């Protein structure tokens, strides 16, 4: 089971590390290995959240996630994305951006650094919306009840998460503008960039998340209807439309997963520049890490880990909220990648431990009830 799930990740690791040795010697080997560990540590919460979505998809779409999704994640986000960002912000054509990345690494790194406010605002708003929609939803299982219970009541107010996200964006852009003005106004235009990029992140979340949620609801309704119908009706044309609907639902959930992965990868791509500004090593290291995150996602789904450890999803969403705040803060202030990674790991570890304690308490309660049932009446 382990080899079947992580086999491709092991293979990509071997190929990537060998390529690193050929490209940059043993120093390149070390850099790529560090980048892979960085990506995995920063994205463990991504795997947990992905698993919560992926478990609703059938085996075919899980395979698509591991094949086409990996190509998008590794080549799209870890290799093409930094080049596209430079091309857009520096107003270069893609060829010149790639040439710059390979020939003038310092200039390339500077251009990516200049684009960071836009990247952080887009990713920060997208992740913040995921966290807010989770925390405002009324759930049967609650981890931190003293926080989640009152917030679930507040969540009954329509569009509350959107209003809070916009307020956070306005405060962030206003703070950024004030800071820029104090430094002579050289970067005043970046405040507008932050605002526009943040709104773009919000719109992207609402479109992709809204469509995936819509088709998921339609799929559930159709499945309920099919359960109520007789066998003859199940063999009619309605069966075909249900399959088509499942495809639509899965497609938009897959699209949602890819945008989610893109938002999670922002901190990994930006953090990688603290280690190297070589785009080839960056793609190799982050690509290896991305493979493990995807394999871990499928492993969590197939093992039913989220069903066994019910607070894991909560911990991952709190980590998302923390990452969203960190991304917004990094627009103006530098935060060490170790801190970013540790916040997510600590929150997930705490939620895992809480899940273990809950399971032990339920087992103990079950054993006590069984013992009482065995005691004869009147004793």
Secondary structure, DSSP 8 states (H G I E B T S, - for coil): -HHHHHHHHHHHHHHHHHHHHHHHHHHHHHHHHHHHHHHHHHHHHHHHHHHHHHTTS-HHHHHHHHHHHHHIIIIIIIIIHHHHHHHHHTT--HHHHHHHHHH-HHHHHHHHHHHHHHHHHHHHHHHHHHHHHHHTS--SS-SSHHHHHHHHHHTTSTTHHHHHHHHHHHHHHHHHHHHHHHTTTTTHHHHHHHHHHHHHHHHHHHHHHHHHHHHHHHHHHHHHHHHHS-HHHHTSHHHHHHHHHHHHHHHHHHHHHHHHHHHHHHHHHHHHTTT---HHHHHHHHHHHHHHHHHHHHHHHHHTHHHHSTTHHHHHHHHHHHHHHHHHHTTTS---HHHHHHHHHHHHHHHHHHHHHHHHHHHHHHHHHHHHHHS-TT-
